């Protein structure tokens, strides 16, 4: 019965029956203050022999030992808990998610393969061009040869024969390096490339260029031993200039073949000659392979500092630092684990000792049954329990029992029921919470999609409209890239061989072959891949839950009025097109897939874009641009324009160039229903250029537009600007190559030169092009040209033909308006009398280079009517320099001696180069400071010009005033306009000095070289200006082909003119040299003109001199020179327009506006001035005349 009571009690109250943890039995002890006693629960002194003092003392000793050992074991428990808390199985995951280096490093592997990359120091332009000069017959029937490097070379001290990699070179292995295929011209196949090198090695087996290219071929093929043999010979025979490049290429080969220690030596040698980011990058990879992580990180940091576009350097450095942190953390974790094991072993040892001691102490204490009886007896005397005395072995003992088990069970069941009810209530509440979900739009959504949308809640409407990284452009050019840029910009590149080689043939863009480009938001510092992955909560390679839909943007267009640019006819025509295979841009697909590293499909990316739009996650302008890119790929220009409209509504200013560039390409491709769609494209690109002038794609596309408009000179300027911004932008290099080759081919085609002649003496009114040509025209009495067909070819007709060339520009007219009619009649008479006339052209391009005379409206109309051929296509007559009497006031004195206070001229140390001065404005550093008083027009002239183009009420880029602006501020600032003041504007008759009647010896090739001035006045010719002393270093001065019309047959003077030369002739000769791009000879002629011309005629030469200095970038000298001309003739249009352009180049737009308005006051219909005024108002802030 007693045992049953104990069992029931244990079940109900869950009372463990342990020695010191069971029922409460006490002994008494004195308190710490010694003033009272207190009971000790469950006393270990409730002993079997309470009367034995020896047992009591033994028990006290044992319990003291147990207490001390428990203190020790508690310390061990604390240590174990500390170590267990430090032991985090998710440690690696936490570090990767929280550490900055690990976040930047991402999931990049730090395995061996990640550091066995192929590198190249740019394109092998020089080697390939030398290869192109080797001519050979390519017989298709003969088998292709391979470039084996077999020149006998037993040993070379230059070839690093002591390297382990060289000693084991026959066993080296690499995988085929197909990435190097992009280094060779695209028209080459690998077999053709190898065959060409093999032929070249036959002609010159020691040519270092051919040996390097042969090594490249074998690397592409994956044959390391043969590549090493070529490198051995290349290292032996290479020039000093190419030694570093060869060492680097060889180092990269042995690096990839598994000898990074050898590669480190070669990389360091290359670095001693070329400080290039690519070399630092390769060196860092090699250090990483030899486990020198700290040195590798340092080299990665140097590479990134030299070239911020090299993001992979930053990522690799971060990945290595992350890896080092993980290794350190794991080592610490391992040490912590060993400490935990040691502490647990000590704990177990002490715990075993305590157990033995407790068992020994337990033997002195009464058992549980006796303790239970003692408790019930205590309850009997305290609470009147049912206990009675019984006699056992002649001794009285107390026994207790439970009388009503039903009541006991009833109490127990009641408590159990209440507990169960309470548990059910709590369970119901928890189930209600679990089933309460957030709003789910579609009840049929899959569980996967529901979970995805729930995770997306905290990301909704998160804008994140600030870039993470630095913009890619403008980028700092590396030495190798700078060298490549100078090579491309050199006037000798490409040479005739390259232009004629079929392997180097690049065609110009056409409507059938338009470039397909995307101005990536990543250029601005954003990360599109993060937006499409991390911000959607999708891991690397994880798919977006189904269903997938295309990213339609129509639902996200606001009700705001259309921006002005969307009213352009070209955009409307493009927007009207639906989905069509005709408009697909397949070349953009790899770029689109590259957004997610080619790990997911096109449809998946499209759905991600749609999700970003729907929940407004991330910069929405960026998302809409990605959506437009998708629609361009699938060929739906209308949908793409809708997305771009949404993008520009959200971001009409900053970063709007991304959308404008896409819009321009869509119009270029699908807006052809509108005749003048290319003008609309130019408007869009100019607007984009105004937002960011550092993007090479914008300049390149503007060049493409000019090519389509047949404006090749202007196109060359834009393409060149794009190349300067990024010399490695391959489409730019190809188009620049094609444009330069086209120019050289045209110069070489003598048959295409314009040869004007009258048909015969019997038919003086008929003129033909070329000696043997039937392309003829006649001149009416009104001076109009009409094409006719007239047979040419008989010997008699050739004998009777009058072959004198018409020798001067018809639009050089007198300054006096009253004599304009008389001058026109005289010119008409000259046309009929002589033999050459200018061929008319249908398309007139005066947008970039505008030759001016004194500004008469009729003269300008004549310029627009008659466009002369470019300088390379015209036939020039002879100029006869006759002596004339020099007026007294213009006579030369024997010598000059005077003291003049001028600023000290700072001459540059060494030769000026494009690498040293990468942009034209840099020339100002060598110029004179601006004077305190600047040249300005009169107030009356400014106010008179207001009526022709008044200030708009609200000049914003989106207003109607600015909608059709076709010039950007960058073009206004950077693109100098050629101007020229005609001598006839000053009343000079050139027929007195040029014999237009004289016959011409077509076999002679004379040029109008002006003699040196014997005793020049440095004040008259402004020799104190730095521009004059730097005339031999005008690196930015180029041929002024816009003045070709003004020159028209005024060349071909005698090679050297003896004696005095009239100032008007030297001025006209300067025009010839400006067309040729020879600033030195042009300035020589202008100095002679300034020293010999009357005081009221010197402004003619000063305008030309100011314009030359402006073209060369010495803007302060140009302004001072133009200021002198203004003082002499304050009412000549050419002077005002020239000064306005100089101020615009100096970015002094208020002063420029004043002169543009004064230009209009004298010539109200002059459109170039109006266009420039509109550009300044639309693209500058707070610029006005009043200020």
Buried (B, 14 or more C-beta within 10 A) or exposed (E): EBEEBBEBBEEBEEEEBEBEEBBEBBBEEEEEEEEEEEEBEBBBBBBEEEEEEEBBEBBEEBBEBBEEBEEBBEEBBEBBEBBBEBEBEEBBEEBBEEBEBBEBBBEBEBEEEBBBBBBBBBBBBBBBBBBBEBEEEEEEEEEBBBBBBEBEBEEEEBBBEEBEBBEBBEEBEBEBBEEBBEBBBEEBEBEBBBBBBBBBBEEBBBBBBBBBBBBBBBBBBBBBBBBBBBBBBBBBBBEEEBBBBBBBBBBBBBBBBBBBBBBBBBBBBBBEBBBBBBBBBBBBBBBBBBEBBEBBBBBBBBBBEBBBBBBBBBBBBBBBBBBBBBEEBEEEBEEBBEBBEBBBEBBEEBBEBBEEBBEBBBEBBBEBEBBBBBBBBBBBEEEEBEBEEEEEEEEEEBBBEBEEEEEBEEEBEEEEEEEEEEEEEEEEEEEEEEEEEEEEEEEEBEEEBBEBBEEBEEBEEEEBBEBEBEBBBBBEBBBBBBBBBBBBBEEEBBBEBBBBBEBBBBEBBEEEEBBBBBBBBBBBEBBBBBBBBBBBBBEEEBBBBEEBEBBBBEEBEEEEEEBBBBEBBBBBBBBEBEBEEEBBBEEBBEBBBEBBEEEBBEEBBBBBBBBBBBBBBBBBBBBBBBBBBBBBBBBBBBBBBBBBBBBBBBBBEEBBBBBBBBBBBBBBBBBBEBEEBBBBBBBBBBBBBBBBBBBBBBBBBBBBBBBBBEBBBBBBBBBBBBBBBBBBBEBBBBBBBBBBBBBBEBBEEEEBBBBBBBBBEEBBBBBBBBEEBEBBBBBEEEBEBEEBEBEBEEEEBEEEBBBBBBBBBBBBBBBEEEEBEEBBEBBBEBBBBBBBBBBEEEEEBBBBBBBBBBBBBEBBEBBEBBBBBBBBBBBBBBBBBBEBEBEEEBEBEEEEEEEEEEEEBEEBEEEBEBEEBBEBBBBBEBBBEBEEEBBBBEEEBBEBBEEBBEEBEEBEBBBEBBBBBBBBBBBBBBBBBBBBBBBBBBEBEBEEBBBBEEEBEEEEEBBBBBBEBEEBBBEBBBBBBBBBBBBEBBBBBBBBBBBBBBBBBBBBBBEEBEEBBBBBBBBBBBBBBBBBBBBEBBBBBBBBBBBBBEEEBBBBBBBBBBBBBBBBBBBBBBBBBBBBBBEBBBBBBBBBBBBBBBBBBBBBBBBBBBBBBBBBBBBBEBEBBBBBBBBBBBBBEEBEBEE
